[in-house]
Amino acid sequence: MPDPGPSPLQSSLPGAAASFTARVLADLASHGIAVPQGVAVPQDLTEAGSAPAAPHPEPPAEVPAARLPAGPPTGLPTGPASRTSAAPPAGVPSGPAAEAGPAGLPTEVPARVPAGPPTGLRVAVPADVFGAAPAAPPPTAPDPGRLPRGPRGLGTAGLSLAPRTEAPGLPAEPSAPADALIIPGLYWHPVPEPDPVRVAEVSRRIKSWALDEIQLYPDDWEGDFDGFHVGRYMVACHPDAPTLDHLMVATRLMVAENAVDDCYCEDLGGSPVGLGGRLLLAHTALDPLHSTAEYQPAWAESLHADAPRRAYRSAMEYFVRQATPSQADRFRHDMARLHLGYLAEAAWDQTDHVPEVWEYLAMRQFNNFRPCPTITDTVGGYELPADLHAQPAMQRVLALAGNASTIVNDLYSYTKELASPGRHMNLPVVLADRESLSEKDAYLKAVEVHNDLMRDFETASAELAAACPVPSVVRFLKGVAVWVDGNHYWHQTNTYRYSLPDFW
């Protein structure tokens, strides 16, 4: 991630960071635990009980970009995934508390992982966050996967992107799998190939959950379910998940969210008519109803009434077992945002309204992927404290991450949506209508919008890491960045679902 250099501090961030640090250190002291080596203790902490205002940070130094281990614990067999109906290994409990897994793979939820120094983060972190910084390495050629890229291919001359940064001897585009879909001019970062053993086991577990636990879909939908490749998706987005149970938290929620979208909003039985009522009842599977003894049983029974509600109810039950109360409440809030975006799009559909471009982007800030990266700490086995998550600067990072990731979906699903019944709203369609552009020029302008959002996201993340160098903040920013890259990887490689327009 580009380092924009020192910037003015967000006024509330240093205070929040200092307050959080003070609470942690005071708690350690109350239990007779020495302060960990390398943690800076404010001089007046023990006297006043709070930290002084943070000074302007020194110019940051880069954290070594070592990779987090992406593979499963030692002992996982490397054979092919079993059929959905395969029985779990003997002696392994099943059900919500501990899912079945292959021999040697721990399924119990471990103690929370300390939010230690992250690895592979594309942001600059001040050297004193985790102790003394290593000696600066000699200058090297820029990483080609991080270079801003300009237009590529026939017909892209109309893209007005930032000037291209060239480096002698480096490839013009980042590397991608041989059969991947390549959108010329799109700004993205490659990711390591997801661990195939984890992918196979997550795929087996999620299909078993969908078929056996919640009866999510009829037999003739099985091909589309398999073609979604949700196992590869989630392993790519969460390489630091400590166990498969952590990965399954994200996987179930992803499948449940797509079930609601497909069955309530899209062409697998969905309709804008009456959507608000359906979404409200489904949302009570995430944010439970508190009613009288007379009416509570009827509500509880309603959560089994259809596949989307069964999926929401079950996925949320697993999630709250893994999450803290504040993480669960954060997720509910982001799902309410998502449902509000669904309703705005449905209202425009009913009134045959094509929004202005800025209106469409406002809707997409709600109807987007934000609930997925916002749980990155739960899936990683740690917690970003609520007061730091709520900071305006963090909220901006999350909004930009969700917005950029959702425009990726608009670009890769463009031809799929054009071939579907009815008129599907996406950014190229809105640009073509509102700015009187050809289909090709509108698509290329959408690429430009995505690239601007991506660079704004990366700049905002770097500024926040420098202004608030709390380990959990830096690790969370890294997790969101990895999720953004994994989301692009899944779209780029899912040729079962997606194809590109013939503009090049």
Beta strands, then each sheet from edge to edge (+ up, - down):
strand 1: 61-62
strand 2: 124-125
sheet 1: 1+ 2-
end
